[in-house]
Amino acid sequence: MLVIKNLSTHFPTERGLVKAVNNVSLSLATGEILGLVGESGCGKSMTLLSILRLIPFPGKIVGGEVFFRGSNLLEKKPAEMRALRGQDIAMVFQDPMTTLNPVFKVGEQIGESLRIHGAMGKESFRRRYGDNKKIAEKERVLELMKEVGIPSVDERYHEYPHQFSGGMQQRALIAIALSCNPQLLLADEPTTALDVTIQAQILSLLEQINREHGTGIILVTHDLGVAAEFCQRIAVMYAGSLVEVGPTDVVIGEPRHPYTIGLLRSIPKISSKKEKIKPIYGNVPDLAGLAGGCPFAPRCEVVKDACYSEDIPMRQISDDHQVRCLNVPGHSV
């Protein structure tokens, strides 16, 4: 469904060139759920925005290809991209409070996507909801609100975002994303700032959407535990680059990149034996001052001299497992 080849997005700044996305190559099969994990600022969200060509100024996509159903999105005209966004590829943004418009009712905002893409004029929608577009739109919106688990939809339709809890706001965003039955859903940390019970409900909802509609999902998260439960494959990012990609059970059970190993070691474990958490020492590098070689080298426990000077390519260590490391250690977690 989606193939990304050597995608690079850069931001010119006074401190230097920030390589927010640096030669990222990734693929997503139809109906697959992929987790994109890593620390804050490593380029996860910018990768999703690059797919949709929604890079904020002064950022620019400087190289690469993004194929969706065989067509390169980076070659499409702006009008063609506008037609794709929300209809074939939808995105659930990170913060519902800043995404939802506070002066419009939630029902109106969910229905807006239907109007923009002319969904209610399609033959399949007319057969299901009737020819009266206004009535048909409201019926579709109420149906979407029920589908994402919003209670009392007749009343909630007329309420404003501030009258919704954080979890309900996130459900409203998911309803907007699902309004035109997209084939690909980009979810940018949809469980951020939600308590664990609501997190579980949102993830269960996304899983249900994937199962019932065959929607491909890329889930951005900094929580490896969430990715391990929800995703079929995991891609680990660090400083704008992918460092490890593979099936979830392999990346979690047999991590090979030192950064992935460090992330897993820093997760608290409940066990009879008390053990100290092993943090990743050092700081995340300044993307405006990246030198050559591996960006994780200053924090790596198995670093070699060559790691500072050589450009490290992705290495295929099995049919479906890739690692960007000269050492490819086999540490246990």
Secondary structure by P-SEA (a helix, b strand, c coil): cbbbcbbbbbbbcccccccccccccccccccbbbbbbbcccccaaaaaaaaaccccccccccbbbbbccccccccccaaaaaaaccccbbbbcccccccccccccaaaaaaaaaaaacccccaaaaaccccaaaaaaaaaaaaaaaaacccccccccccccccccaaaaaaaaaaaaacccccbbbbccccccccaaaaaaaaaaaaaaaaacbbbbbbbbccaaaaaacccbbbbbccccccccccaaaaaaccccaaaaaaaaaccccccccccccccccccccccccccccccccccccccccccccccccccccccbbbcccccccccc
